[in-house]
Amino acid sequence: MKEYLTKKGVAYRDVNVAVDRAAAHEMVQKSGQMGVPVIVVDDKVVIGFDQKELDRLLN
């Protein structure tokens, strides 16, 4: 996923929710679950690396 975002020229923030409890709480609030990765694009939540959905949101 990081490679994909870098190739697309997308700035992103990588957060380790295993050590950042506040970020883990925020992730659950936004996504409704604990799975990772969670990607947020313009308030749209993508759970997992869904390249088709990311392409749609980023283009």
C-alpha positions as CSV (number, residue, x, y, z in Angstrom):
1,M,0.0,0.0,0.0
2,K,2.8,2.5,0.9
3,E,4.5,1.8,-2.5
4,Y,1.1,2.3,-4.3
5,L,0.5,5.7,-2.6
6,T,4.1,6.8,-3.1
7,K,3.9,5.9,-6.9
8,K,0.6,7.9,-7.1
9,G,2.3,10.9,-5.5
10,V,-0.1,10.8,-2.6
11,A,1.0,12.2,0.8
12,Y,-0.1,10.0,3.6
13,R,0.3,9.5,7.3
14,D,1.4,6.1,8.5
15,V,0.2,5.4,12.1
16,N,0.9,2.3,14.2
17,V,-2.4,1.8,16.0
18,A,-0.9,-1.0,18.0
19,V,1.1,1.6,20.0
20,D,-1.0,4.7,19.5
21,R,-4.2,4.1,21.5
22,A,-5.7,7.5,20.5
23,A,-5.2,6.6,16.8
24,A,-6.7,3.2,17.4
25,H,-9.8,4.7,18.9
26,E,-10.1,7.2,16.0
27,M,-9.7,4.3,13.5
28,V,-12.5,2.4,15.2
29,Q,-14.7,5.5,15.3
30,K,-14.2,6.1,11.5
31,S,-14.3,2.6,10.2
32,G,-16.4,0.7,12.8
33,Q,-13.8,-2.1,13.1
34,M,-10.2,-2.9,14.1
35,G,-8.9,-4.3,10.8
36,V,-5.9,-2.6,9.2
37,P,-5.1,-0.9,7.0
38,V,-7.7,1.8,7.1
39,I,-7.3,4.5,4.5
40,V,-9.3,7.7,4.6
41,V,-9.7,9.8,1.4
42,D,-11.8,12.9,1.7
43,D,-13.8,11.4,4.6
44,K,-14.4,8.2,2.6
45,V,-13.1,5.1,4.5
46,V,-11.4,2.3,2.7
47,I,-10.8,-0.9,4.8
48,G,-7.9,-3.0,3.5
49,F,-5.9,-2.4,0.4
50,D,-8.7,-2.0,-2.2
51,Q,-6.8,-0.7,-5.2
52,K,-9.9,-0.3,-7.4
53,E,-11.6,1.8,-4.8
54,L,-8.5,3.8,-4.1
55,D,-8.0,4.5,-7.8
56,R,-11.6,5.7,-8.0
57,L,-11.2,8.0,-5.0
58,L,-7.8,9.4,-6.0
59,N,-8.5,10.1,-9.7
